[in-house]
Amino acid sequence: MLAVFLEAELTLYVSLHLFLDLRIEETFMQCWP
């Protein structure tokens, strides 16, 4: 049970991290032509 929870938590963390990286890169590219 704990392993499943940790795996879901890790997946969520990685997805959020990738999403934020994309958003930051997108904003940076717009502000820095």
Backbone as CSV, one residue per row, in Angstrom:
resi,resn,N_x,N_y,N_z,CA_x,CA_y,CA_z,C_x,C_y,C_z
1,MET,0.845,-1.203,0.000,0.000,0.000,0.000,0.883,1.256,0.000
2,LEU,1.893,1.233,0.857,2.785,2.384,0.951,3.566,2.580,-0.349
3,ALA,3.988,1.470,-0.948,4.745,1.548,-2.202,3.902,2.188,-3.305
4,VAL,2.637,1.820,-3.363,1.742,2.385,-4.376,1.573,3.881,-4.143
5,PHE,1.427,4.262,-2.890,1.266,5.676,-2.552,2.516,6.464,-2.939
6,LEU,3.686,5.922,-2.622,4.941,6.611,-2.946,5.114,6.729,-4.452
7,GLU,4.735,5.679,-5.186,4.866,5.709,-6.636,3.954,6.770,-7.228
8,ALA,2.726,6.871,-6.723,1.785,7.882,-7.201,2.299,9.276,-6.852
9,GLU,2.836,9.429,-5.670,3.367,10.710,-5.217,4.534,11.132,-6.098
10,LEU,5.407,10.189,-6.409,6.567,10.478,-7.244,6.139,10.867,-8.653
11,THR,5.168,10.127,-9.191,4.668,10.428,-10.535,4.068,11.821,-10.583
12,LEU,3.286,12.173,-9.555,2.659,13.487,-9.488,3.733,14.579,-9.396
13,TYR,4.743,14.346,-8.564,5.819,15.313,-8.383,6.570,15.550,-9.702
14,VAL,6.902,14.454,-10.392,7.635,14.570,-11.662,6.789,15.283,-12.707
15,SER,5.509,14.943,-12.775,4.622,15.581,-13.755,4.520,17.077,-13.490
16,LEU,4.360,17.439,-12.228,4.247,18.849,-11.860,5.551,19.583,-12.169
17,HIS,6.676,18.933,-11.867,7.972,19.532,-12.109,8.183,19.791,-13.605
18,LEU,7.831,18.807,-14.435,7.970,18.962,-15.881,7.057,20.064,-16.390
19,PHE,5.822,20.102,-15.860,4.856,21.127,-16.269,5.381,22.522,-15.933
20,LEU,5.918,22.677,-14.721,6.450,23.972,-14.304,7.656,24.362,-15.151
21,ASP,8.513,23.385,-15.472,9.668,23.680,-16.324,9.212,24.196,-17.676
22,LEU,8.179,23.580,-18.241,7.679,24.016,-19.537,7.088,25.416,-19.447
23,ARG,6.341,25.686,-18.399,5.727,27.005,-18.221,6.801,28.081,-18.057
24,ILE,7.816,27.803,-17.263,8.904,28.761,-17.035,9.649,29.010,-18.342
25,GLU,9.926,27.952,-19.087,10.640,28.091,-20.349,9.816,28.909,-21.335
26,GLU,8.517,28.642,-21.365,7.626,29.367,-22.268,7.609,30.859,-21.920
27,THR,7.471,31.166,-20.646,7.452,32.561,-20.190,8.793,33.228,-20.478
28,PHE,9.879,32.507,-20.226,11.217,33.040,-20.448,11.426,33.366,-21.929
29,MET,10.959,32.478,-22.806,11.120,32.697,-24.248,10.309,33.910,-24.710
30,GLN,9.150,34.131,-24.082,8.317,35.270,-24.447,8.950,36.584,-23.974
31,CYS,9.585,36.557,-22.820,10.153,37.771,-22.244,11.553,38.058,-22.788
32,TRP,12.149,37.047,-23.435,13.527,37.194,-23.894,13.629,36.752,-25.353
33,PRO,13.216,37.593,-26.272,13.192,37.220,-27.688,14.598,37.007,-28.274
